[in-house]
Amino acid sequence: FPLTIGFVFQDYALFPHLSVKSNILFANKDANIGELLKVCLIEGLENRYPYELSGGQQQRVAVARTLALKPKILLLDEPFNSIDQYLKKSIQDDLLKIIEDLGITTILVTHDRKEALSMSNKIVVLKNGRIEQFDGAYNIYHSPKTEYIAHFVGDFNIISKDKAPILGFDTTIAIPKYRVFPQKDKTDIEAKVVSKRFFGTFYEVEL
């Protein structure tokens, strides 16, 4: 049986010479425009043109146009790349609500690990076209199966195999940064502080 797949482009690909309403109906002239405007939180914008919309509004129009096809699967290609960081979370929340309300299976392609962790219930981490790990967001973060995934998550201290014996190991190890705390106890391990960076809620110290 035919399976309709909806696709939202990274740059939204809206027709600049068509209004919001016409952009949506271009996908399906019989679509319920009123319902789509309501679901995608763009009521009152139907007569505007893309250049009159914010990045978040353009994205919702692109989603509405795709939903007009009544897809069983929705594909999102880096949908938040061109959106200001300040507005990103609000727009992500809106999109999640639309997807959850409609119950559409959605595949999100992203290089942003925070986006992947916060937007997904299952994550596929790919490296050179091969699956490194397919797991829930919690396990991807707390139990990465490979060094590549530990680097992707970013919150791990990676100790290479040649340095690991200093800590009593004979293989590459990954230590979660949130489990490392400064203490006054003395050890035989010597280190030099190379750099220190402030990230708002923590300092990152390179030794």
Disulfide bonds with the S-S distance in Angstrom:
none
